[in-house]
Amino acid sequence: MPVLVNLLKIKREDKDRQIHQGLGLKRLMGDYWEVRKGIKSRILFRWKGDLIEFVLAGNHDDIKRFLKNS
C-alpha cells in the first residue's frame, strides 16, 4: 500500500517528478484510475475528491473486462 500512497502524492503534488518506469498511475475512463506495478499487477480505483474507492486488483485483462462490463 505505501507504493500506491506515494504514487498518488507524486501525481497530485509534483507532476514533474520522475518515478520508476515500472510504476504508473493512469486515468482510464470517467472516475476510474489504475495504478500498476510492472506489467502484471494493477489496482483499479475511483478517485473522488479526497476519497479513494478500491474496486479491483488484478492484471490488465481483469481491469479491461471490468471496465467493458460496467
Buried (B, 14 or more C-beta within 10 A) or exposed (E): EEBBEEBBEBBEEEEEEEBEEEBBBEEEEEEBBBBBBEEEBBBBBEBEEEEBEEBBEBEEEEBEEBBEEE
